[in-house]
Amino acid sequence: MLGAVSLARRDTQQALSYYEQALTIIEKAGQRDELTEMFHEMGSFYAHQRKPEQALDYYQRSLAIAEQGGKPAQLARSFHALAGAYGMQQRYEEAVSYFERALALEEQIGNPVTIFQTLNNLSFIYAEQKHYEQAMSLLKRSLDLVEPTGNPEHIALVLNNLAGLSQEREEFEQALGYAERALAYSEQTGKPYPVAMCLNNLGGMYRKLEQWHKAIELHARCLALAERLGDPFKKLQFQQCECLVTCYEALGEQEKSTEYRLRAEQLKEQ
């Protein structure tokens, strides 16, 4: 769809124009499934723009039509989308309710990918409220679900989330274990960005533990990957330089600290 292409190119006004044109055509044609899809796309457009009120309006309109059709997959998707928009507004009770309704339908359908996504996202809502036990339980269910699939990207994502949650609970040994496993699975994907994120997260954990040499190794690897990814990842490059400054200062290595401070300043100016 042209709207999605324009959005991917960050041309939001052009994307909105295409979506509105498509919506007018579909409404005139009275095509129910296409209208459900279009309202959902419009909701996702506004969610992407961090405009939850507009997103909710379109998601609710999509749900109203989906309820007439009674297709479980459409309903589950609508519930999931509404939950995410309520989460953006910090309306956690509504978010939990809709995620649970989505999960019930997804378990009926039996698609492990959508179940894993919902468990993961529901865990974020509980973590935001500092309900760490519920969040951890959901992530462990998610991990049990995705590990048998052998999908390294999904497994790495859940392990990374478990690592972050364990760190929040100050369970550092457990956090490191999850983060190391997440890195190993990310490396299997062959995709540099997930690997870079895992390296950054793991480096941050070692910094917190003041294990400076290990942190330097990880942040330096992340910086090298971020440089390979190019200009869109200048912010990540800057963050790694700042982390390396902290590490080298802690070790009293002023020359290396100055080197990375200068690199950080150059990146900030670009």
KAVENCOR-V601292 format. One record per residue. N is the residue number from 1. RES is the residue in one small letter. SS is DSSP state (alpha for helix, beta for strand, coil for the rest). OMEGA is omega in radians with two decimals (none if undefined). NEAR is the number of other ideal C-beta (glycine too) atoms within 8 Angstrom. Layout:
N/RES/SS/OMEGA/NEAR  N/RES/SS/OMEGA/NEAR
This chain:
1/m/coil/-3.07/7  2/l/alpha/3.12/8  3/g/alpha/3.14/13  4/a/alpha/3.11/9  5/v/alpha/3.14/8  6/s/alpha/3.12/12  7/l/alpha/3.11/12  8/a/alpha/3.11/6  9/r/coil/3.12/6  10/r/coil/3.05/5  11/d/coil/-2.97/8  12/t/alpha/-3.14/10  13/q/alpha/3.10/6  14/q/alpha/3.12/8  15/a/alpha/-3.14/14  16/l/alpha/3.11/10  17/s/alpha/3.13/8  18/y/alpha/-3.14/12  19/y/alpha/-3.11/13  20/e/alpha/3.08/8  21/q/alpha/-3.14/8  22/a/alpha/-3.14/12  23/l/alpha/3.12/11  24/t/alpha/-3.13/8  25/i/alpha/-3.08/8  26/i/alpha/3.12/11  27/e/alpha/3.12/8  28/k/alpha/-3.12/6  29/a/alpha/3.12/7  30/g/coil/-3.13/6  31/q/coil/-2.97/7  32/r/alpha/-3.11/9  33/d/alpha/3.14/8  34/e/alpha/3.13/9  35/l/alpha/3.06/12  36/t/alpha/-3.14/14  37/e/alpha/-3.08/9  38/m/alpha/3.10/12  39/f/alpha/3.12/14  40/h/alpha/3.12/14  41/e/alpha/3.12/12  42/m/alpha/3.08/11  43/g/alpha/3.14/17  44/s/alpha/3.08/10  45/f/alpha/-3.11/15  46/y/alpha/3.06/12  47/a/alpha/3.11/14  48/h/alpha/3.12/7  49/q/coil/-3.11/8  50/r/coil/3.09/6  51/k/coil/-2.99/8  52/p/alpha/-3.12/12  53/e/alpha/3.10/7  54/q/alpha/3.11/10  55/a/alpha/3.14/16  56/l/alpha/-3.14/13  57/d/alpha/-3.10/9  58/y/alpha/3.10/13  59/y/alpha/3.12/15  60/q/alpha/3.09/9  61/r/alpha/3.08/9  62/s/alpha/3.14/15  63/l/alpha/-3.11/12  64/a/alpha/3.12/8  65/i/alpha/3.14/12  66/a/alpha/3.13/13  67/e/alpha/3.08/8  68/q/alpha/-3.13/7  69/g/alpha/3.08/10  70/g/coil/3.12/6  71/k/coil/-3.05/7  72/p/alpha/-3.10/9  73/a/alpha/3.10/8  74/q/alpha/3.14/11  75/l/alpha/-3.14/13  76/a/alpha/3.13/13  77/r/alpha/3.12/11  78/s/alpha/3.11/14  79/f/alpha/-3.12/14  80/h/alpha/-3.12/15  81/a/alpha/3.11/15  82/l/alpha/3.12/14  83/a/alpha/3.14/18  84/g/alpha/3.13/11  85/a/alpha/3.08/14  86/y/alpha/3.09/14  87/g/alpha/3.10/14  88/m/alpha/3.13/10  89/q/coil/-3.08/9  90/q/coil/3.04/6  91/r/coil/-2.89/8  92/y/alpha/-3.13/11  93/e/alpha/3.11/6  94/e/alpha/3.14/10  95/a/alpha/3.13/13  96/v/alpha/-3.12/12  97/s/alpha/-3.12/9  98/y/alpha/3.06/13  99/f/alpha/3.14/15  100/e/alpha/3.08/9  101/r/alpha/3.09/9  102/a/alpha/-3.09/14  103/l/alpha/-3.14/12  104/a/alpha/3.12/8  105/l/alpha/-3.12/13  106/e/alpha/3.09/12  107/e/alpha/3.03/8  108/q/alpha/-3.12/7  109/i/alpha/3.07/10  110/g/coil/3.09/5  111/n/coil/-3.06/7  112/p/alpha/-3.11/9  113/v/alpha/-3.12/7  114/t/alpha/3.09/11  115/i/alpha/3.13/13  116/f/alpha/-3.13/13  117/q/alpha/-3.11/9  118/t/alpha/3.08/13  119/l/alpha/-3.13/14  120/n/alpha/-3.09/14  121/n/alpha/3.08/13  122/l/alpha/3.11/14  123/s/alpha/3.12/16  124/f/alpha/-3.13/11  125/i/alpha/3.11/14  126/y/alpha/3.13/13  127/a/alpha/3.11/12  128/e/alpha/3.13/9  129/q/coil/-3.11/7  130/k/coil/3.01/5  131/h/coil/-2.93/8  132/y/alpha/-3.14/11  133/e/alpha/3.12/6  134/q/alpha/-3.14/9  135/a/alpha/-3.13/13  136/m/alpha/3.13/13  137/s/alpha/-3.14/8  138/l/alpha/3.13/13  139/l/alpha/3.11/15  140/k/alpha/3.03/9  141/r/alpha/3.13/9  142/s/alpha/3.14/14  143/l/alpha/3.10/12  144/d/alpha/-3.11/7  145/l/alpha/-3.02/12  146/v/alpha/-3.11/13  147/e/alpha/3.11/8  148/p/coil/3.14/5  149/t/coil/-3.13/9  150/g/coil/-3.14/6  151/n/coil/-3.02/7  152/p/alpha/-3.12/10  153/e/alpha/3.14/11  154/h/alpha/-3.13/11  155/i/alpha/3.14/14  156/a/alpha/-3.14/15  157/l/alpha/-3.12/11  158/v/alpha/3.12/14  159/l/alpha/3.09/14  160/n/alpha/3.12/14  161/n/alpha/3.07/12  162/l/alpha/3.11/13  163/a/alpha/-3.14/16  164/g/alpha/-3.14/10  165/l/alpha/3.10/14  166/s/alpha/3.10/13  167/q/alpha/3.09/12  168/e/alpha/-3.13/8  169/r/coil/-3.13/8  170/e/coil/3.03/5  171/e/coil/-2.90/8  172/f/alpha/3.13/11  173/e/alpha/3.11/6  174/q/alpha/3.12/8  175/a/alpha/3.13/13  176/l/alpha/3.12/12  177/g/alpha/3.11/8  178/y/alpha/-3.09/13  179/a/alpha/3.11/15  180/e/alpha/3.11/9  181/r/alpha/3.11/9  182/a/alpha/3.13/16  183/l/alpha/-3.13/13  184/a/alpha/3.12/8  185/y/alpha/3.12/13  186/s/alpha/3.14/15  187/e/alpha/3.10/7  188/q/alpha/-3.09/7  189/t/alpha/-3.07/11  190/g/coil/-3.13/3  191/k/coil/-3.04/8  192/p/alpha/-3.06/8  193/y/alpha/3.11/9  194/p/alpha/3.11/12  195/v/alpha/3.14/13  196/a/alpha/3.14/14  197/m/alpha/3.11/10  198/c/alpha/3.11/14  199/l/alpha/3.12/14  200/n/alpha/-3.13/15  201/n/alpha/-3.12/13  202/l/alpha/3.09/15  203/g/alpha/3.11/14  204/g/alpha/3.12/10  205/m/alpha/3.13/14  206/y/alpha/3.04/13  207/r/alpha/-3.13/13  208/k/alpha/3.13/8  209/l/coil/3.14/7  210/e/coil/3.01/6  211/q/coil/-2.89/8  212/w/alpha/-3.09/12  213/h/alpha/3.10/7  214/k/alpha/3.12/8  215/a/alpha/3.13/14  216/i/alpha/3.14/11  217/e/alpha/-3.08/8  218/l/alpha/3.14/13  219/h/alpha/3.10/15  220/a/alpha/3.09/10  221/r/alpha/3.12/9  222/c/alpha/3.13/14  223/l/alpha/3.14/12  224/a/alpha/3.10/8  225/l/alpha/3.14/13  226/a/alpha/3.09/12  227/e/alpha/3.07/9  228/r/alpha/-3.13/7  229/l/alpha/2.97/11  230/g/coil/-2.98/6  231/d/alpha/-3.13/4  232/p/alpha/-3.08/5  233/f/alpha/3.09/12  234/k/alpha/-3.14/9  235/k/alpha/3.12/6  236/l/alpha/3.09/12  237/q/alpha/3.13/12  238/f/alpha/-3.13/11  239/q/alpha/-3.13/9  240/q/alpha/3.08/15  241/c/alpha/3.13/14  242/e/alpha/3.10/10  243/c/alpha/3.13/14  244/l/alpha/3.04/15  245/v/alpha/-3.14/12  246/t/alpha/-3.10/9  247/c/alpha/-3.10/13  248/y/alpha/3.06/14  249/e/alpha/3.13/10  250/a/alpha/3.13/8  251/l/coil/-3.13/8  252/g/coil/-3.13/5  253/e/coil/-3.00/8  254/q/alpha/-3.13/8  255/e/alpha/3.13/6  256/k/alpha/3.11/9  257/s/alpha/3.13/12  258/t/alpha/3.13/8  259/e/alpha/-3.09/8  260/y/alpha/3.06/13  261/r/alpha/3.10/10  262/l/alpha/3.11/8  263/r/alpha/3.12/9  264/a/alpha/3.14/12  265/e/alpha/3.10/8  266/q/alpha/3.14/8  267/l/alpha/-3.12/11  268/k/alpha/-3.11/7  269/e/alpha/-3.05/5  270/q/coil/none/5
